[in-house]
Amino acid sequence: MTQANNLPPAPVCPVAALPTVLGALHDPVRLEMVRRLSNAAAPIRCAALYDAINKSTATHHFKILREAGLIERLTIDGQTFQNLRVDAIEHALPGLLPSIVAAANRADATVDDDQAIS
Amino acid sequence: MTQANNLPPAPVCPVAALPTVLGALHDPVRLEMVRRLSNAAAPIRCAALYDAINKSTATHHFKILREAGLIERLTIDGQTFQNLRVDAIEHALPGLLPSIVAAANRADATVDDDQAIS
C-alpha cells in the first residue's frame, strides 16, 4: 500500500457545539458534501463530493466539516476518502443529521424535477 | 387597543431553503431566541428573548429569523410579540426544529449544571 499523497493523519475532532455544527452545514457546498456522504453510507473519495469548485476550495470546506467533528479523512489503498461520523453525530446531536439530510434530499429532488420539466 | 409603537405589519415570509434556515439558526443569539420561543409554545414579548444585546441588535436578529420564515411579529394589546411558526417549519422541514431545539436545550442544561457546580 502506498500513500497517494503526503497528507498527515488528520486528527478526529469531537462533534462541535450546535452553533458550530449548524454553521458548518449552512453552506450549500458543505451541505451537499454531507448529503452525498450520508446517502452513500460509506466513505467516498474526495472528488466525488463536489462539482463546481476547485480542489483547494474543497479542501477548505472539508477542513471546516472536519473541525466541526462531522467528517474524518481516511486513507484506503493509498487514496483519500472522507467519512461521515454518523454515530458520533447521532450521539452528540440526536436526530439532527437525519432531518437535515432528508430536507436536503427533498430539495435536491425538487431541483431534479424542475430540470426534468424545463 | 392602542399601538405601542408604529411598526407596520410585518410580512410573513415563507420558510426559506434549508441553507438559509441553518444560516439563521447557527448564530447563538438567534438560536437562543428560537429555543425560548419553542419551549414557551406561545408568542413571547421581544425583550424576553435575549439578554446581553441591545434592542437594535435584537431587531437585526429578529429580521433574519423573520426573513427565513421562522418567526412572525404579532401585536397583542398594543405590545409586540414574536411567534415561532412551528407548523410552517415542520411542514417545510420535518423534524428539523425539534432536533435543533432539543440539542439547544441539552446544551443550556449543561451550562446550568456547570454554573451550579462552580
gemmi code that builds the backbone of each chain (N, CA, C; Angstrom):
import gemmi

chains = {
    "A": [
        ("MET", (0.844, -1.198, 0.000), (0.000, 0.000, 0.000), (0.883, 1.253, 0.000)),
        ("THR", (0.611, 2.158, -0.921), (1.391, 3.391, -0.967), (0.495, 4.579, -0.640)),
        ("GLN", (1.128, 5.605, -0.168), (0.385, 6.840, 0.108), (0.245, 7.620, -1.186)),
        ("ALA", (-0.971, 7.926, -1.605), (-1.175, 8.689, -2.829), (-0.706, 10.130, -2.650)),
        ("ASN", (-0.681, 10.573, -1.450), (-0.208, 11.930, -1.192), (0.428, 11.935, 0.198)),
        ("ASN", (0.944, 13.084, 0.563), (1.682, 13.148, 1.813), (0.881, 13.764, 2.948)),
        ("LEU", (-0.429, 13.696, 2.859), (-1.252, 14.245, 3.924), (-0.975, 13.510, 5.230)),
        ("PRO", (-0.716, 14.240, 6.290), (-0.537, 13.569, 7.572), (-1.884, 13.026, 8.049)),
        ("PRO", (-1.860, 12.066, 8.958), (-3.129, 11.596, 9.506), (-3.875, 12.774, 10.133)),
        ("ALA", (-5.122, 12.964, 9.737), (-5.885, 14.091, 10.261), (-6.442, 13.723, 11.631)),
        ("PRO", (-6.342, 14.618, 12.602), (-6.945, 14.326, 13.896), (-8.460, 14.242, 13.757)),
        ("VAL", (-9.077, 13.382, 14.527), (-10.534, 13.301, 14.541), (-11.034, 14.216, 15.648)),
        ("CYS", (-11.818, 15.202, 15.259), (-12.303, 16.186, 16.222), (-13.605, 15.705, 16.856)),
        ("PRO", (-13.839, 16.043, 18.109), (-15.152, 15.752, 18.687), (-16.227, 16.567, 17.976)),
        ("VAL", (-17.442, 16.053, 17.977), (-18.539, 16.809, 17.374), (-18.677, 18.125, 18.137)),
        ("ALA", (-18.693, 19.211, 17.396), (-18.667, 20.545, 17.993), (-20.030, 20.909, 18.584)),
        ("ALA", (-20.071, 22.060, 19.224), (-21.327, 22.575, 19.757), (-22.299, 22.866, 18.618)),
        ("LEU", (-23.584, 22.870, 18.967), (-24.636, 23.013, 17.955), (-24.437, 24.211, 17.023)),
        ("PRO", (-24.142, 25.425, 17.517), (-23.974, 26.550, 16.582), (-22.860, 26.308, 15.563)),
        ("THR", (-21.778, 25.683, 16.008), (-20.672, 25.395, 15.088), (-21.092, 24.368, 14.040)),
        ("VAL", (-21.836, 23.348, 14.470), (-22.306, 22.328, 13.527), (-23.262, 22.951, 12.506)),
        ("LEU", (-24.184, 23.781, 12.977), (-25.119, 24.434, 12.052), (-24.361, 25.373, 11.119)),
        ("GLY", (-23.339, 26.045, 11.655), (-22.517, 26.920, 10.819), (-21.775, 26.135, 9.747)),
        ("ALA", (-21.325, 24.926, 10.107), (-20.633, 24.088, 9.123), (-21.593, 23.623, 8.037)),
        ("LEU", (-22.836, 23.379, 8.414), (-23.792, 22.784, 7.470), (-24.579, 23.811, 6.660)),
        ("HIS", (-24.547, 25.074, 7.051), (-25.415, 26.035, 6.356), (-24.854, 26.443, 4.990)),
        ("ASP", (-23.584, 26.141, 4.747), (-23.020, 26.434, 3.429), (-23.490, 25.370, 2.429)),
        ("PRO", (-24.019, 25.781, 1.282), (-24.572, 24.801, 0.337), (-23.569, 23.758, -0.150)),
        ("VAL", (-22.307, 24.167, -0.324), (-21.294, 23.198, -0.786), (-21.080, 22.122, 0.280)),
        ("ARG", (-20.946, 22.562, 1.522), (-20.705, 21.586, 2.602), (-21.948, 20.741, 2.861)),
        ("LEU", (-23.102, 21.352, 2.764), (-24.345, 20.592, 2.940), (-24.435, 19.483, 1.897)),
        ("GLU", (-24.052, 19.793, 0.665), (-24.091, 18.786, -0.400), (-23.061, 17.671, -0.148)),
        ("MET", (-21.895, 18.040, 0.359), (-20.899, 17.010, 0.702), (-21.471, 16.046, 1.742)),
        ("VAL", (-22.091, 16.601, 2.770), (-22.647, 15.769, 3.847), (-23.822, 14.941, 3.327)),
        ("ARG", (-24.632, 15.538, 2.457), (-25.765, 14.810, 1.883), (-25.270, 13.589, 1.094)),
        ("ARG", (-24.256, 13.780, 0.280), (-23.743, 12.652, -0.516), (-23.141, 11.578, 0.387)),
        ("LEU", (-22.399, 12.015, 1.411), (-21.802, 11.041, 2.335), (-22.879, 10.265, 3.077)),
        ("SER", (-23.911, 10.957, 3.505), (-24.975, 10.293, 4.254), (-25.715, 9.297, 3.370)),
        ("ASN", (-26.020, 9.701, 2.155), (-26.749, 8.816, 1.249), (-25.915, 7.592, 0.864)),
        ("ALA", (-24.602, 7.773, 0.763), (-23.742, 6.653, 0.389), (-23.577, 5.678, 1.551)),
        ("ALA", (-23.660, 6.200, 2.768), (-23.470, 5.372, 3.974), (-22.143, 4.623, 3.922)),
        ("ALA", (-21.144, 5.265, 3.340), (-19.802, 4.675, 3.230), (-18.834, 5.809, 2.931)),
        ("PRO", (-17.544, 5.592, 3.189), (-16.568, 6.621, 2.810), (-16.605, 6.869, 1.299)),
        ("ILE", (-16.366, 8.102, 0.913), (-16.399, 8.491, -0.501), (-15.096, 9.208, -0.842)),
        ("ARG", (-14.603, 8.964, -2.036), (-13.407, 9.688, -2.484), (-13.726, 11.176, -2.579)),
        ("CYS", (-12.758, 11.988, -2.191), (-12.985, 13.430, -2.076), (-13.624, 14.024, -3.333)),
        ("ALA", (-13.083, 13.658, -4.497), (-13.514, 14.317, -5.735), (-14.968, 14.023, -6.084)),
        ("ALA", (-15.537, 13.005, -5.463), (-16.935, 12.664, -5.750), (-17.900, 13.451, -4.875)),
        ("LEU", (-17.360, 14.346, -4.064), (-18.214, 15.041, -3.101), (-18.537, 16.481, -3.496)),
        ("TYR", (-18.042, 16.900, -4.647), (-18.328, 18.268, -5.084), (-18.257, 18.331, -6.599)),
        ("ASP", (-18.841, 19.400, -7.140), (-18.880, 19.523, -8.601), (-18.148, 20.772, -9.096)),
        ("ALA", (-18.644, 21.932, -8.714), (-18.273, 23.161, -9.418), (-17.229, 24.001, -8.690)),
        ("ILE", (-16.418, 23.355, -7.852), (-15.383, 24.102, -7.132), (-14.045, 23.434, -7.399)),
        ("ASN", (-12.962, 24.174, -7.134), (-11.657, 23.555, -7.350), (-11.193, 22.830, -6.092)),
        ("LYS", (-10.100, 22.114, -6.238), (-9.657, 21.220, -5.171), (-9.300, 21.975, -3.890)),
        ("SER", (-8.671, 23.148, -4.035), (-8.264, 23.863, -2.818), (-9.476, 24.410, -2.076)),
        ("THR", (-10.488, 24.815, -2.830), (-11.727, 25.261, -2.164), (-12.380, 24.083, -1.456)),
        ("ALA", (-12.377, 22.932, -2.118), (-12.950, 21.736, -1.483), (-12.192, 21.395, -0.202)),
        ("THR", (-10.870, 21.516, -0.248), (-10.066, 21.226, 0.945), (-10.452, 22.138, 2.101)),
        ("HIS", (-10.698, 23.401, 1.779), (-11.156, 24.355, 2.798), (-12.478, 23.888, 3.422)),
        ("HIS", (-13.393, 23.462, 2.576), (-14.697, 23.012, 3.099), (-14.560, 21.723, 3.914)),
        ("PHE", (-13.723, 20.801, 3.449), (-13.500, 19.569, 4.223), (-12.945, 19.908, 5.610)),
        ("LYS", (-12.057, 20.904, 5.642), (-11.439, 21.276, 6.925), (-12.499, 21.771, 7.907)),
        ("ILE", (-13.415, 22.588, 7.415), (-14.467, 23.117, 8.296), (-15.358, 21.976, 8.798)),
        ("LEU", (-15.707, 21.061, 7.904), (-16.524, 19.917, 8.324), (-15.766, 19.033, 9.316)),
        ("ARG", (-14.458, 18.873, 9.069), (-13.667, 18.012, 9.957), (-13.527, 18.663, 11.325)),
        ("GLU", (-13.291, 19.980, 11.354), (-13.118, 20.666, 12.632), (-14.422, 20.740, 13.423)),
        ("ALA", (-15.551, 20.614, 12.722), (-16.841, 20.555, 13.421), (-17.143, 19.126, 13.883)),
        ("GLY", (-16.226, 18.216, 13.591), (-16.394, 16.834, 14.037), (-17.341, 16.016, 13.182)),
        ("LEU", (-17.687, 16.537, 12.006), (-18.702, 15.859, 11.192), (-18.106, 14.798, 10.268)),
        ("ILE", (-16.888, 15.022, 9.809), (-16.260, 14.042, 8.911), (-14.855, 13.726, 9.399)),
        ("GLU", (-14.323, 12.640, 8.875), (-12.934, 12.283, 9.138), (-12.316, 11.838, 7.824)),
        ("ARG", (-11.006, 12.007, 7.722), (-10.288, 11.649, 6.496), (-9.686, 10.270, 6.662)),
        ("LEU", (-9.938, 9.422, 5.696), (-9.390, 8.069, 5.726), (-8.500, 7.858, 4.510)),
        ("THR", (-7.462, 7.064, 4.675), (-6.651, 6.662, 3.523), (-6.859, 5.177, 3.315)),
        ("ILE", (-7.420, 4.826, 2.180), (-7.721, 3.432, 1.867), (-7.023, 3.084, 0.559)),
        ("ASP", (-6.158, 2.094, 0.619), (-5.382, 1.691, -0.558), (-4.698, 2.898, -1.197)),
        ("GLY", (-4.179, 3.761, -0.349), (-3.412, 4.897, -0.836), (-4.244, 6.038, -1.382)),
        ("GLN", (-5.562, 5.925, -1.276), (-6.416, 7.006, -1.764), (-7.169, 7.636, -0.599)),
        ("THR", (-7.415, 8.932, -0.743), (-8.033, 9.670, 0.344), (-9.556, 9.669, 0.212)),
        ("PHE", (-10.194, 9.296, 1.277), (-11.651, 9.272, 1.350), (-12.107, 10.177, 2.495)),
        ("GLN", (-13.329, 10.642, 2.391), (-13.963, 11.314, 3.523), (-15.050, 10.387, 4.066)),
        ("ASN", (-15.183, 10.388, 5.371), (-16.179, 9.534, 6.017), (-17.041, 10.374, 6.953)),
        ("LEU", (-18.337, 10.200, 6.860), (-19.252, 10.916, 7.756), (-19.300, 10.192, 9.098)),
        ("ARG", (-19.146, 10.937, 10.171), (-19.093, 10.327, 11.512), (-20.516, 10.181, 12.075)),
        ("VAL", (-21.273, 9.323, 11.422), (-22.710, 9.224, 11.694), (-22.992, 8.923, 13.166)),
        ("ASP", (-22.327, 7.923, 13.708), (-22.618, 7.509, 15.083), (-22.264, 8.619, 16.077)),
        ("ALA", (-21.126, 9.251, 15.861), (-20.707, 10.320, 16.784), (-21.673, 11.501, 16.720)),
        ("ILE", (-22.121, 11.829, 15.506), (-23.051, 12.958, 15.349), (-24.388, 12.612, 15.997)),
        ("GLU", (-24.852, 11.384, 15.767), (-26.136, 10.981, 16.337), (-26.069, 10.966, 17.864)),
        ("HIS", (-24.927, 10.568, 18.377), (-24.773, 10.552, 19.837), (-24.784, 11.977, 20.401)),
        ("ALA", (-24.106, 12.890, 19.717), (-23.992, 14.266, 20.223), (-25.266, 15.076, 19.963)),
        ("LEU", (-25.863, 14.856, 18.799), (-26.997, 15.681, 18.371), (-28.082, 14.775, 17.780)),
        ("PRO", (-28.801, 14.044, 18.633), (-29.745, 13.032, 18.132), (-30.790, 13.622, 17.177)),
        ("GLY", (-30.944, 12.971, 16.065), (-31.998, 13.355, 15.128), (-31.640, 14.490, 14.200)),
        ("LEU", (-30.581, 15.207, 14.501), (-30.261, 16.397, 13.701), (-29.849, 16.032, 12.271)),
        ("LEU", (-28.889, 15.128, 12.155), (-28.379, 14.801, 10.822), (-29.466, 14.201, 9.921)),
        ("PRO", (-30.249, 13.217, 10.412), (-31.303, 12.669, 9.533), (-32.290, 13.732, 9.050)),
        ("SER", (-32.665, 14.660, 9.918), (-33.646, 15.669, 9.490), (-33.040, 16.625, 8.474)),
        ("ILE", (-31.770, 16.962, 8.639), (-31.113, 17.862, 7.688), (-30.893, 17.165, 6.346)),
        ("VAL", (-30.435, 15.920, 6.377), (-30.199, 15.195, 5.124), (-31.513, 14.952, 4.397)),
        ("ALA", (-32.570, 14.624, 5.137), (-33.871, 14.409, 4.497), (-34.333, 15.681, 3.791)),
        ("ALA", (-34.170, 16.826, 4.452), (-34.566, 18.093, 3.833), (-33.700, 18.398, 2.611)),
        ("ALA", (-32.415, 18.114, 2.720), (-31.510, 18.353, 1.586), (-31.855, 17.429, 0.417)),
        ("ASN", (-32.228, 16.187, 0.721), (-32.625, 15.261, -0.340), (-33.905, 15.730, -1.033)),
        ("ARG", (-34.848, 16.227, -0.243), (-36.085, 16.740, -0.850), (-35.780, 17.928, -1.756)),
        ("ALA", (-34.911, 18.828, -1.285), (-34.557, 19.993, -2.104), (-33.874, 19.551, -3.391)),
        ("ASP", (-33.009, 18.552, -3.281), (-32.302, 18.051, -4.466), (-33.281, 17.408, -5.444)),
        ("ALA", (-34.248, 16.668, -4.924), (-35.251, 16.036, -5.783), (-36.090, 17.085, -6.496)),
        ("THR", (-36.392, 18.178, -5.795), (-37.166, 19.271, -6.395), (-36.399, 19.891, -7.544)),
        ("VAL", (-35.100, 20.102, -7.357), (-34.268, 20.657, -8.427), (-34.270, 19.720, -9.621)),
        ("ASP", (-34.126, 18.418, -9.355), (-34.121, 17.438, -10.452), (-35.456, 17.462, -11.199)),
        ("ASP", (-36.566, 17.560, -10.440), (-37.885, 17.614, -11.080), (-37.998, 18.847, -11.968)),
        ("ASP", (-37.515, 19.977, -11.436), (-37.599, 21.226, -12.204), (-36.790, 21.100, -13.497)),
        ("GLN", (-35.624, 20.464, -13.400), (-34.774, 20.316, -14.577), (-35.415, 19.363, -15.584)),
        ("ALA", (-36.120, 18.346, -15.082), (-36.771, 17.398, -15.984), (-37.927, 18.058, -16.740)),
        ("ILE", (-38.588, 19.015, -16.059), (-39.730, 19.697, -16.674), (-39.258, 20.700, -17.716)),
        ("SER", (-38.179, 21.420, -17.390), (-37.760, 22.520, -18.268), (-37.042, 22.003, -19.497)),
    ],
    "B": [
        ("MET", (-57.766, 49.174, 22.090), (-56.402, 48.687, 21.872), (-55.583, 49.775, 21.172)),
        ("THR", (-54.424, 50.077, 21.730), (-53.568, 51.081, 21.115), (-52.289, 50.425, 20.610)),
        ("GLN", (-51.704, 51.051, 19.618), (-50.422, 50.560, 19.122), (-49.313, 51.091, 20.020)),
        ("ALA", (-48.526, 50.202, 20.594), (-47.433, 50.627, 21.464), (-46.340, 51.304, 20.645)),
        ("ASN", (-46.264, 50.975, 19.409), (-45.275, 51.605, 18.550), (-45.848, 51.655, 17.142)),
        ("ASN", (-45.072, 52.209, 16.235), (-45.601, 52.428, 14.890), (-45.079, 51.408, 13.883)),
        ("LEU", (-44.699, 50.244, 14.358), (-44.213, 49.229, 13.435), (-45.325, 48.828, 12.482)),
        ("PRO", (-45.035, 48.821, 11.200), (-46.046, 48.343, 10.257), (-46.215, 46.835, 10.413)),
        ("PRO", (-47.343, 46.319, 9.956), (-47.491, 44.864, 9.993), (-46.352, 44.218, 9.209)),
        ("ALA", (-45.661, 43.277, 9.830), (-44.534, 42.637, 9.144), (-45.065, 41.552, 8.220)),
        ("PRO", (-44.556, 41.478, 6.999), (-44.989, 40.396, 6.119), (-44.532, 39.054, 6.681)),
        ("VAL", (-45.335, 38.032, 6.479), (-44.932, 36.693, 6.898), (-44.240, 36.022, 5.716)),
        ("CYS", (-42.994, 35.668, 5.908), (-42.210, 35.082, 4.824), (-42.392, 33.567, 4.805)),
        ("PRO", (-42.368, 32.966, 3.633), (-42.366, 31.502, 3.596), (-41.088, 30.962, 4.225)),
        ("VAL", (-41.160, 29.745, 4.738), (-39.950, 29.139, 5.298), (-38.924, 29.006, 4.172)),
        ("ALA", (-37.734, 29.512, 4.441), (-36.695, 29.582, 3.404), (-36.098, 28.209, 3.127)),
        ("ALA", (-35.224, 28.170, 2.138), (-34.498, 26.932, 1.818), (-33.604, 26.542, 2.991)),
        ("LEU", (-33.288, 25.259, 3.036), (-32.529, 24.710, 4.171), (-31.247, 25.473, 4.492)),
        ("PRO", (-30.397, 25.813, 3.529), (-29.173, 26.541, 3.893), (-29.466, 27.876, 4.580)),
        ("THR", (-30.503, 28.572, 4.127), (-30.861, 29.850, 4.744), (-31.360, 29.640, 6.166)),
        ("VAL", (-32.165, 28.601, 6.368), (-32.668, 28.304, 7.715), (-31.516, 27.947, 8.648)),
        ("LEU", (-30.600, 27.109, 8.172), (-29.449, 26.751, 9.015), (-28.585, 27.975, 9.282)),
        ("GLY", (-28.461, 28.849, 8.280), (-27.703, 30.087, 8.473), (-28.355, 30.985, 9.508)),
        ("ALA", (-29.682, 30.998, 9.510), (-30.394, 31.813, 10.506), (-30.203, 31.247, 11.909)),
        ("LEU", (-30.133, 29.936, 12.014), (-30.103, 29.295, 13.331), (-28.697, 29.084, 13.879)),
        ("HIS", (-27.670, 29.242, 13.064), (-26.338, 28.909, 13.571), (-25.778, 30.004, 14.476)),
        ("ASP", (-26.383, 31.179, 14.454), (-25.934, 32.245, 15.358), (-26.467, 31.969, 16.770)),
        ("PRO", (-25.599, 31.986, 17.774), (-26.041, 31.632, 19.128), (-27.181, 32.513, 19.667)),
        ("VAL", (-27.174, 33.802, 19.329), (-28.240, 34.683, 19.813), (-29.581, 34.276, 19.204)),
        ("ARG", (-29.576, 34.024, 17.907), (-30.832, 33.634, 17.240), (-31.270, 32.235, 17.660)),
        ("LEU", (-30.310, 31.352, 17.852), (-30.650, 30.005, 18.317), (-31.330, 30.074, 19.681)),
        ("GLU", (-30.836, 30.942, 20.551), (-31.436, 31.090, 21.884), (-32.844, 31.687, 21.781)),
        ("MET", (-33.039, 32.649, 20.874), (-34.389, 33.206, 20.663), (-35.364, 32.101, 20.262)),
        ("VAL", (-34.943, 31.276, 19.333), (-35.816, 30.197, 18.834), (-36.035, 29.152, 19.921)),
        ("ARG", (-35.008, 28.864, 20.684), (-35.142, 27.891, 21.777), (-36.189, 28.372, 22.785)),
        ("ARG", (-36.119, 29.637, 23.172), (-37.086, 30.168, 24.151), (-38.503, 30.150, 23.584)),
        ("LEU", (-38.623, 30.536, 22.310), (-39.954, 30.535, 21.685), (-40.518, 29.120, 21.620)),
        ("SER", (-39.680, 28.165, 21.262), (-40.143, 26.789, 21.140), (-40.559, 26.242, 22.496)),
        ("ASN", (-39.752, 26.505, 23.503), (-40.075, 25.989, 24.841), (-41.338, 26.633, 25.403)),
        ("ALA", (-41.573, 27.889, 25.073), (-42.763, 28.574, 25.570), (-44.018, 28.092, 24.848)),
        ("ALA", (-43.854, 27.668, 23.602), (-45.003, 27.228, 22.790), (-46.092, 28.294, 22.752)),
        ("ALA", (-45.672, 29.541, 22.738), (-46.607, 30.672, 22.682), (-45.810, 31.900, 22.262)),
        ("PRO", (-46.493, 32.932, 21.751), (-45.776, 34.166, 21.437), (-45.117, 34.750, 22.691)),
        ("ILE", (-43.971, 35.370, 22.521), (-43.223, 35.943, 23.643), (-42.888, 37.391, 23.313)),
        ("ARG", (-42.948, 38.247, 24.335), (-42.542, 39.639, 24.132), (-41.079, 39.697, 23.748)),
        ("CYS", (-40.758, 40.609, 22.859), (-39.408, 40.661, 22.283), (-38.315, 40.673, 23.354)),
        ("ALA", (-38.502, 41.509, 24.363), (-37.426, 41.715, 25.334), (-37.128, 40.466, 26.159)),
        ("ALA", (-38.041, 39.498, 26.145), (-37.823, 38.271, 26.913), (-37.033, 37.232, 26.110)),
        ("LEU", (-36.623, 37.609, 24.917), (-35.982, 36.633, 24.033), (-34.468, 36.792, 23.943)),
        ("TYR", (-33.926, 37.750, 24.666), (-32.470, 37.935, 24.625), (-32.010, 38.556, 25.926)),
        ("ASP", (-30.701, 38.470, 26.170), (-30.177, 39.001, 27.431), (-29.140, 40.101, 27.215)),
        ("ALA", (-28.043, 39.749, 26.571), (-26.872, 40.623, 26.642), (-26.660, 41.460, 25.390)),
        ("ILE", (-27.722, 41.756, 24.662), (-27.580, 42.586, 23.467), (-28.538, 43.772, 23.579)),
        ("ASN", (-28.296, 44.797, 22.773), (-29.205, 45.927, 22.827), (-30.366, 45.723, 21.851)),
        ("LYS", (-31.328, 46.629, 21.941), (-32.577, 46.444, 21.203), (-32.359, 46.453, 19.684)),
        ("SER", (-31.462, 47.317, 19.214), (-31.283, 47.385, 17.762), (-30.603, 46.122, 17.224)),
        ("THR", (-29.704, 45.566, 18.023), (-29.090, 44.296, 17.619), (-30.140, 43.197, 17.608)),
        ("ALA", (-30.993, 43.203, 18.613), (-32.066, 42.200, 18.658), (-32.975, 42.334, 17.437)),
        ("THR", (-33.286, 43.563, 17.071), (-34.142, 43.804, 15.897), (-33.510, 43.211, 14.638)),
        ("HIS", (-32.203, 43.376, 14.533), (-31.471, 42.789, 13.401), (-31.634, 41.263, 13.383)),
        ("HIS", (-31.480, 40.655, 14.540), (-31.608, 39.192, 14.609), (-33.050, 38.750, 14.323)),
        ("PHE", (-34.019, 39.495, 14.843), (-35.426, 39.157, 14.555), (-35.684, 39.210, 13.047)),
        ("LYS", (-35.101, 40.200, 12.406), (-35.306, 40.358, 10.960), (-34.774, 39.138, 10.191)),
        ("ILE", (-33.611, 38.666, 10.589), (-33.036, 37.493, 9.902), (-33.921, 36.260, 10.112)),
        ("LEU", (-34.396, 36.096, 11.351), (-35.279, 34.949, 11.627), (-36.594, 35.083, 10.865)),
        ("ARG", (-37.093, 36.323, 10.785), (-38.372, 36.537, 10.090), (-38.205, 36.300, 8.588)),
        ("GLU", (-37.102, 36.777, 8.027), (-36.887, 36.606, 6.584), (-36.616, 35.144, 6.210)),
        ("ALA", (-36.166, 34.361, 7.193), (-36.005, 32.917, 6.950), (-37.331, 32.181, 7.143)),
        ("GLY", (-38.370, 32.921, 7.496), (-39.696, 32.315, 7.659), (-39.890, 31.607, 8.986)),
        ("LEU", (-38.974, 31.830, 9.926), (-39.034, 31.075, 11.179), (-39.929, 31.732, 12.227)),
        ("ILE", (-39.992, 33.053, 12.224), (-40.827, 33.744, 13.205), (-41.707, 34.772, 12.494)),
        ("GLU", (-42.718, 35.224, 13.220), (-43.569, 36.318, 12.732), (-43.802, 37.273, 13.900)),
        ("ARG", (-44.049, 38.523, 13.546), (-44.260, 39.551, 14.568), (-45.752, 39.737, 14.766)),
        ("LEU", (-46.188, 39.701, 16.010), (-47.598, 39.900, 16.335), (-47.732, 41.106, 17.253)),
        ("THR", (-48.827, 41.825, 17.108), (-49.133, 42.898, 18.052), (-50.367, 42.483, 18.837)),
        ("ILE", (-50.196, 42.319, 20.127), (-51.270, 41.858, 21.002), (-51.447, 42.901, 22.109)),
        ("ASP", (-52.653, 43.462, 22.191), (-52.927, 44.516, 23.169), (-51.873, 45.615, 23.101)),
        ("GLY", (-51.490, 45.949, 21.903), (-50.567, 47.065, 21.701), (-49.117, 46.743, 21.987)),
        ("GLN", (-48.839, 45.496, 22.288), (-47.450, 45.140, 22.558), (-46.948, 44.162, 21.500)),
        ("THR", (-45.662, 44.262, 21.218), (-45.090, 43.450, 20.143), (-44.567, 42.126, 20.685)),
        ("PHE", (-44.981, 41.057, 20.043), (-44.557, 39.704, 20.394), (-43.896, 39.074, 19.167)),
        ("GLN", (-43.067, 38.099, 19.424), (-42.569, 37.246, 18.355), (-43.194, 35.863, 18.512)),
        ("ASN", (-43.526, 35.265, 17.393), (-44.150, 33.950, 17.406), (-43.365, 33.003, 16.501)),
        ("LEU", (-43.078, 31.820, 17.015), (-42.382, 30.809, 16.215), (-43.387, 30.113, 15.301)),
        ("ARG", (-43.066, 30.020, 14.025), (-44.013, 29.449, 13.050), (-43.834, 27.919, 12.999)),
        ("VAL", (-44.176, 27.294, 14.111), (-43.871, 25.874, 14.303), (-44.468, 25.013, 13.186)),
        ("ASP", (-45.741, 25.205, 12.888), (-46.399, 24.346, 11.894), (-45.784, 24.531, 10.507)),
        ("ALA", (-45.522, 25.776, 10.140), (-44.943, 26.038, 8.819), (-43.544, 25.437, 8.705)),
        ("ILE", (-42.773, 25.544, 9.786), (-41.410, 24.994, 9.770), (-41.467, 23.470, 9.680)),
        ("GLU", (-42.363, 22.881, 10.480), (-42.467, 21.418, 10.472), (-42.922, 20.913, 9.106)),
        ("HIS", (-43.793, 21.676, 8.482), (-44.268, 21.278, 7.152), (-43.121, 21.352, 6.128)),
        ("ALA", (-42.341, 22.415, 6.216), (-41.268, 22.612, 5.224), (-40.054, 21.724, 5.504)),
        ("LEU", (-39.740, 21.567, 6.785), (-38.508, 20.863, 7.170), (-38.817, 19.913, 8.330)),
        ("PRO", (-39.495, 18.805, 8.046), (-39.961, 17.919, 9.127), (-38.829, 17.453, 10.037)),
        ("GLY", (-39.052, 17.570, 11.326), (-38.104, 17.047, 12.300), (-36.934, 17.950, 12.599)),
        ("LEU", (-36.720, 18.958, 11.783), (-35.517, 19.789, 11.956), (-35.584, 20.608, 13.252)),
        ("LEU", (-36.671, 21.336, 13.420), (-36.766, 22.226, 14.592), (-36.720, 21.443, 15.902)),
        ("PRO", (-37.480, 20.348, 16.050), (-37.402, 19.609, 17.315), (-35.995, 19.118, 17.629)),
        ("SER", (-35.265, 18.654, 16.609), (-33.923, 18.129, 16.882), (-32.974, 19.258, 17.276)),
        ("ILE", (-33.132, 20.417, 16.649), (-32.262, 21.549, 16.981), (-32.585, 22.094, 18.373)),
        ("VAL", (-33.874, 22.237, 18.665), (-34.255, 22.766, 19.981), (-33.848, 21.792, 21.088)),
        ("ALA", (-34.009, 20.494, 20.838), (-33.604, 19.505, 21.842), (-32.110, 19.613, 22.125)),
        ("ALA", (-31.311, 19.763, 21.070), (-29.860, 19.892, 21.251), (-29.533, 21.194, 21.984)),
        ("ALA", (-30.245, 22.260, 21.648), (-30.001, 23.545, 22.316), (-30.404, 23.471, 23.788)),
        ("ASN", (-31.480, 22.769, 24.085), (-31.898, 22.608, 25.483), (-30.871, 21.800, 26.273)),
        ("ARG", (-30.338, 20.751, 25.631), (-29.315, 19.961, 26.330), (-28.081, 20.815, 26.610)),
        ("ALA", (-27.680, 21.629, 25.628), (-26.510, 22.494, 25.819), (-26.773, 23.494, 26.933)),
        ("ASP", (-27.992, 24.038, 26.974), (-28.342, 25.009, 28.012), (-28.327, 24.350, 29.389)),
        ("ALA", (-28.838, 23.118, 29.468), (-28.847, 22.406, 30.750), (-27.424, 22.134, 31.217)),
        ("THR", (-26.537, 21.832, 30.278), (-25.138, 21.579, 30.623), (-24.498, 22.832, 31.201)),
        ("VAL", (-24.790, 23.979, 30.592), (-24.253, 25.247, 31.101), (-24.774, 25.494, 32.510)),
        ("ASP", (-26.080, 25.261, 32.718), (-26.653, 25.465, 34.050), (-25.987, 24.556, 35.083)),
        ("ASP", (-25.749, 23.275, 34.676), (-25.102, 22.340, 35.591), (-23.710, 22.830, 35.956)),
        ("ASP", (-22.981, 23.299, 34.933), (-21.621, 23.772, 35.178), (-21.628, 24.960, 36.140)),
        ("GLN", (-22.621, 25.849, 35.948), (-22.688, 27.023, 36.818), (-23.057, 26.618, 38.242)),
        ("ALA", (-23.901, 25.564, 38.364), (-24.298, 25.116, 39.690), (-23.112, 24.513, 40.432)),
        ("ILE", (-22.221, 23.857, 39.675), (-21.056, 23.211, 40.286), (-20.012, 24.238, 40.694)),
        ("SER", (-19.822, 25.251, 39.849), (-18.730, 26.204, 40.109), (-19.096, 27.204, 41.191)),
    ],
}
model = gemmi.Model(1)
for chain_id, residues in chains.items():
    chain = gemmi.Chain(chain_id)
    for i, (resn, *xyz) in enumerate(residues, 1):
        res = gemmi.Residue()
        res.name, res.seqid = resn, gemmi.SeqId(i, " ")
        for name, pos in zip(("N", "CA", "C"), xyz):
            atom = gemmi.Atom()
            atom.name, atom.element = name, gemmi.Element(name[0])
            atom.pos, atom.b_iso = gemmi.Position(*pos), 0.0
            res.add_atom(atom)
        chain.add_residue(res)
    model.add_chain(chain)
structure = gemmi.Structure()
structure.add_model(model)
structure.setup_entities()
